[in-house]
Amino acid sequence: MSLNVIALGGNAILDTDSTDVGQKEFIKKAAKYIVDFVEKGEEVVVCHGNGPQVGNLLLQQKAGDSEKNPALKLDSCVAMTQGSIGYWLQNALSNEFAKRNVSKPVASVVTQVEVDANDPSFTNPTKPIGPFFTEEEVKVEAAKDNSTFVEDSGRGYRKVVPSPQPQNIVEKEAIRTMAQGGVVTVSAGGGGIPVIIRDGEYVGVEAVIDKDFTSKVLAENVQADCLILLTGVDNIYINYNQPNQKALETISIAEAEGYIQEGHFAAGSMLPKIEAALDFVKGASNRKAVITSIENLENIQENAGTTIVSD
């Protein structure tokens, strides 16, 4: 039996239907794959993204902003979406275990993640959140509050916010105790609620942390054996979408770093996953990281997906 941290993307949750019902339906499907994996004898901690959800919530907050009903700041919006998606996952996993007559506790933890107040991202925002806008719509939105928007992979423009590097999971002791006690634990959702230390206290800041990098810190903190980063494809590819594209299976740290140097992975999509995976694997010789699709999750024990191992 091994302990695994599974990172599920926020874009995948919102991919086909942005409604409350639609996102819950996706979560139900995801829960089946996760429970299949647990039934093979694996223990899991689940982390998830929230970029689209927190961006949408921020828009809703600003649309209803008034003196009597002021909009909440971004760290509170991160907490709110962390709680809602955590609830969906907790509910779906509990129901799926119950359908299979499996006695397995599930709990979600509202999680704070410490970041550096001097992180350069605070002066150079790069993390896309929320929906896509046309160029004309961006002019209107940017004029409202001087927000920064960037073009995102040919799909339109999205707002970008600071994305500082995670330093420490504040609730790590509680999460580790639960995970090692056999509780399926949903934590560090959306990369965690970003906090800095000011005058000896944790203080929330307006930012969104990349969930892949947070999942790496979380995996270290709970002493996980494997970090599983779920994405839209079964494997990492080199020469992606080219006639000579090749799916990678088991690769070493050196091989992965070589492919990065050759420029095979896009900065806004696959590269952060590979960087997070490499950082985790480098921490101990017995660790591994897997990048694959959620549909492939139950086949990881048979070496499905792309596995990064120590040299």
Buried (B, 14 or more C-beta within 10 A) or exposed (E): EEBBBBBBBBBBBBBEEEEEEBBBBBBBEBBBBBBBBBEEEBBBBBBBBBBBBBBBBBBEBBEEEEEEEEBBEBBBBBBBBBBBBBBBBBBBBBBBBEEEEEEBEBBBBBBBBBBBEEBEBBEEBBBBBBBBBEEEBBEEBBEEEEBBBEEBEEEBBBBBBBBBBBBBBBBBEBBBEBBEEEBBBBBBBBBBBBBBBEEEEEEBBBBBBBBBBBBBBBBBBBEBBBBBBBBEBBBBBBEBEEEEEEEBEEBEBEBBBEBBEEEBBEEEBBBBBBBBBBBBBBEEEEBBBBBBBBEBBBBBEEEBBBBBBBE
